[in-house]
Structure formats: C-alpha cells, structure tokens
C-alpha cells in the first residue's frame, strides 16, 4: 500500500469521527500526489488535484516546500495543467504566506523573465513573513539595479502590505455567547489534556468548552446568519504554554471566518469580549 492509499484509509476513519481529511504536511505524500496529478490517466488524479490545491498545509512544512516548487514549474511553463494556470499557481503561492513560497516568489521575481517577474513582484508586495535571508536577496538584487526588487522595497517602505488590505466592515453585527460563568482559563478553550491533538486543528477544535457549547454555537449561527458570534467571559486567567494560542485558534475555528479558501481550518477574526 502506498502513502496515498494509506491517506485514503485515514480519510475514511476520520469520516466516521465526523472529521474532514486531515491537512497534509508530509513531503513524501505530497510528492506522491503530485506524481498522480502529472499522470493524466491516474485513477486518483481528480482527488489528488483537490487535495493539492485545498488540503496541503503552508508554512515551513515539507509538504509546503514540494507544493511551492511544483507551482514554480507550472508558472515557468515547465509543466502544463489545464486545472492550474500560471495565474492560479501565483494565487496559490500568495495564500501560502511564507517559508518555501516566499523563496519561490523571490526566484521568480528576481530571476524569471520580465512578465513573470512583474507578477511575482506584485504578489511579494502582499507578503509579510520574510526572513533575513529573503530581505538580503532583495537587497543584493536592488544594489545590482533590479527594477522589480526596487519596486518591492518601495512598496514595503510605504507599508502597502497593510494599507492595501481590504477595509474592515464599518459595522459588524454580533450575537453574544457566554463561554462560562465566573473565572475561566484558556484551558477551557484548549484543554491541556488534549494537547496531543493541537497540530490537528479540526480534531482539536472538538475539545473547546464542550460538545454542548459547540452545538449551541452552531445553532446560533444558523439562526443569525447575518451576525458574528462574540464569545464573552466575565473574567479569565491566561493559561500557560500553548493553550493560549491553540485556545484562540479554537475560538476562531468555531466563530471566525476562513483566512483562505486554500488553507484548511485556519480561521481569522474571531470576536471576543470581557467584562
């Protein structure tokens, strides 16, 4: 049994638990998925495309590195796919927001032909997770007279990665949900006893507050589709360790909104309140 077939088995196991396919962070599995995409007659090709586009974790995972390199090949037209155009590949890189994707975008912006370099440069203007090595590449290219590097640096100096973001809504309608009565801790949102599942965001989300609370939140969302849920606590104690971050992740998962259609279970903009 290959890695992909093992992944399909895991998908069925998760389905029985009410979970979606686990986001992919494994380099070898992603490589196998890409091979199936390249093989136009592969029986798993259609689903492989779906998992590649929508279910590979970004960041510094091995899977992200393989995905970014494959997208680079598409943009440079070394590989042609009907389902992923050069423009769409750039969009996918933009949503990966750091790590291997920035390295690839810099490769394209600084070394590719002008039309590709310009487009990659426009994407880079929206990226904020650059390491010292990345900015050093821009500095060197700028010192050699690279116009795209100059354009990117000027954009950064103006803060366009922030000023060009979509405006926040002038009015956000909310409906409140009381997390619990009395003093609560972030451990209520992400229990230490469930720390083993924190890397699996959807699974870990099942432990926030209680199953009853989650059901109540979903009911409120159904009854008030035009409103956002604001979770309220009378007072709270900041937990220790990773319960703080994973607790916020869980609140966002249940009450926030998707940060990207191509990054699974990473939500943004939860609304919270305290008295």
C-alpha positions in Angstrom: 0.0 0.0 0.0 1.4 3.4 -1.0 1.2 6.6 1.1 -1.8 7.9 -0.8 -3.8 4.7 -0.3 -3.0 4.9 3.4 -4.2 8.5 3.4 -7.5 7.4 1.8 -7.9 4.9 4.6 -7.3 7.6 7.2 -9.9 9.8 5.4 -12.5 7.0 6.0 -11.5 6.7 9.6 -11.9 10.4 10.1 -15.2 10.5 8.3 -16.5 8.1 10.9 -15.4 10.6 13.6 -17.2 13.5 11.8 -13.9 14.9 10.6 -12.7 16.1 7.2 -9.5 14.8 5.5 -6.5 15.7 7.7 -4.5 18.6 6.2 -1.3 17.3 4.6 2.1 18.2 6.0 4.1 15.2 4.8 6.6 15.8 2.0 6.5 12.2 0.7 2.7 12.1 0.5 2.6 15.4 -1.3 5.2 14.2 -3.8 3.1 11.1 -4.5 0.0 13.3 -5.0 2.0 15.5 -7.5 3.0 12.4 -9.4 -0.6 11.4 -9.7 -1.5 14.8 -11.0 1.1 14.6 -13.6 -0.2 11.2 -14.8 -3.3 12.2 -16.8 -4.6 8.7 -16.7 -4.2 8.1 -13.0 -7.4 6.9 -11.3 -6.7 9.2 -8.3 -5.8 12.3 -10.4 -9.1 14.3 -9.8 -9.0 13.9 -6.0 -5.2 14.4 -6.0 -5.8 17.9 -7.5 -8.3 18.7 -4.9 -6.0 17.7 -2.0 -3.1 19.5 -3.6 -5.0 22.8 -4.0 -7.1 22.8 -0.9 -5.5 20.5 1.7 -1.8 21.0 1.9 -0.6 22.9 4.9 1.5 26.0 4.1 4.3 27.4 6.2 7.6 25.6 6.7 6.3 22.0 6.3 7.9 19.6 3.9 4.7 19.5 2.0 4.7 23.2 1.5 8.2 23.1 0.0 7.2 20.4 -2.5 4.0 22.3 -3.4 5.8 25.6 -3.9 8.4 24.0 -6.2 5.6 22.3 -8.3 3.8 25.6 -8.6 7.0 27.2 -9.7 7.4 24.7 -12.5 3.8 25.5 -13.6 4.5 29.2 -13.6 7.7 28.7 -15.7 5.6 26.5 -18.0 7.9 23.5 -17.5 4.6 21.7 -16.7 1.2 22.5 -18.2 -2.0 21.7 -16.4 -5.5 22.6 -17.6 -6.6 22.8 -14.0 -3.9 25.1 -12.7 -2.9 28.0 -14.8 0.2 30.2 -14.2 -2.0 32.9 -12.7 -3.7 30.4 -10.4 -0.4 29.0 -9.4 0.7 32.5 -8.3 -2.5 32.9 -6.4 -1.9 29.6 -4.5 1.7 30.8 -3.7 0.3 34.1 -2.4 -2.0 32.2 0.0 0.9 30.1 1.4 2.3 33.3 3.0 5.8 32.4 3.9 8.6 29.9 4.0 9.1 28.0 0.8 6.5 30.1 -1.1 8.4 33.3 -0.5 11.6 31.6 -1.7 9.9 30.6 -4.9 8.3 34.0 -5.4 11.8 35.6 -5.0 13.2 33.2 -7.5 10.5 34.3 -10.0 10.6 38.0 -9.2 14.4 38.3 -9.4 15.4 35.7 -12.0 12.5 34.9 -14.3 11.6 36.7 -17.5 10.1 40.2 -17.1 6.4 39.3 -17.4 6.6 36.6 -14.8 8.9 38.7 -12.6 6.5 41.6 -12.5 3.6 39.3 -11.5 5.6 37.6 -8.8 6.7 41.0 -7.5 3.1 42.1 -7.1 2.4 39.0 -5.0 5.5 39.7 -2.9 4.2 43.1 -2.0 1.4 41.4 -0.1 3.7 39.1 1.9 4.9 39.9 5.4 6.7 36.7 6.6 10.1 37.3 5.1 13.3 36.1 6.8 16.6 37.9 6.9 17.9 35.7 4.0 14.9 36.8 2.0 15.4 40.5 2.6 19.1 40.0 1.9 18.3 38.7 -1.6 16.2 41.7 -2.2 19.0 44.0 -1.0 21.5 42.4 -3.3 19.2 42.5 -6.3 18.4 46.1 -5.6 22.1 47.0 -5.4 22.6 45.4 -8.9 19.8 47.6 -10.3 17.0 45.1 -10.4 13.8 47.1 -11.1 11.4 44.5 -9.6 13.4 44.4 -6.3 13.3 48.3 -6.2 9.6 48.2 -6.8 9.0 45.7 -4.0 11.2 47.6 -1.5 9.4 50.8 -2.2 6.1 49.1 -1.6 7.4 47.7 1.7 8.6 51.2 2.7 5.1 52.5 2.2 3.5 49.7 4.1 1.3 48.7 1.2 1.1 45.1 2.6 -1.1 46.7 5.2 -2.6 49.8 3.5 -3.8 47.9 0.5 -5.7 45.4 2.6 -9.5 45.3 2.2 -11.2 47.7 4.6 -12.7 46.4 7.8 -16.5 46.5 7.8 -17.9 49.7 9.2 -20.5 47.7 11.1 -20.3 44.2 12.4 -23.5 42.8 13.8 -22.9 40.4 16.7 -24.8 37.9 18.8 -23.2 37.0 22.1 -22.4 33.7 23.6 -21.3 33.3 27.2 -18.4 30.9 27.4 -18.9 30.1 31.1 -19.9 31.8 34.3 -17.2 33.1 36.7 -13.5 32.9 36.2 -12.4 30.9 33.2 -9.0 29.9 31.9 -7.7 29.4 28.3 -7.6 25.8 29.3 -11.3 25.8 28.8 -10.8 26.7 25.2 -7.8 24.3 24.7 -7.5 21.7 27.5 -4.0 20.6 28.4 -5.3 17.0 28.4 -6.0 17.3 24.7 -2.6 18.9 23.8 -1.7 15.8 21.7 -4.2 16.9 19.1 -3.3 20.6 18.8 -1.5 20.1 15.5 -4.7 18.7 14.0 -6.8 21.8 14.2 -10.2 20.3 13.3 -9.8 17.5 15.7 -8.5 19.8 18.5 -11.5 22.1 17.9 -13.8 19.3 19.2 -12.4 19.9 22.7 -13.3 23.6 23.0 -15.6 24.2 26.1 -17.9 21.2 25.5 -19.8 19.4 22.8 -23.0 21.0 24.1 -21.5 24.5 23.8 -20.3 23.8 20.2 -23.8 22.7 19.3 -25.3 25.9 20.8 -22.8 28.0 18.8 -23.8 26.2 15.6 -27.5 26.8 16.4 -26.9 30.5 17.0 -25.0 30.7 13.7 -27.9 29.1 11.9 -30.5 31.3 13.5 -28.4 34.5 12.9 -26.7 34.1 9.5 -26.2 37.9 9.2 -24.3 38.2 12.6 -21.0 37.1 14.0 -20.7 35.4 17.3 -18.9 37.2 20.1 -17.8 35.0 22.9 -17.9 36.6 26.3 -16.3 35.8 29.6 -16.8 37.5 32.9 -13.1 37.3 33.7 -10.4 35.0 32.7 -7.0 33.6 33.6 -4.4 33.4 30.9 -3.3 29.8 30.7 0.3 28.6 30.4 2.0 27.1 27.5 0.3 26.6 24.1 -3.2 26.7 25.5 -3.2 30.5 24.8 -2.5 30.1 21.1 -4.5 27.0 20.5 -7.3 28.4 22.5 -7.6 31.4 20.2 -7.3 29.0 17.2 -10.3 27.1 18.5 -12.4 30.3 19.1 -11.5 31.3 15.5 -12.4 27.9 14.2 -15.8 28.0 15.7 -16.7 31.7 15.4 -14.2 33.3 13.0 -14.1 33.2 9.2 -11.7 31.3 6.8 -8.5 33.1 6.2 -8.0 31.5 2.8 -10.0 29.1 0.7 -6.8 27.1 0.1 -5.7 26.7 3.8 -7.9 24.4 5.8 -9.1 25.1 9.3 -7.1 28.3 9.8 -9.7 30.9 10.6 -9.3 34.6 11.4 -11.1 37.5 13.0 -12.9 35.9 16.0 -14.6 38.4 18.2 -14.2 38.2 22.0 -15.3 40.3 24.9 -14.7 40.5 28.6 -16.4 42.4 31.4 
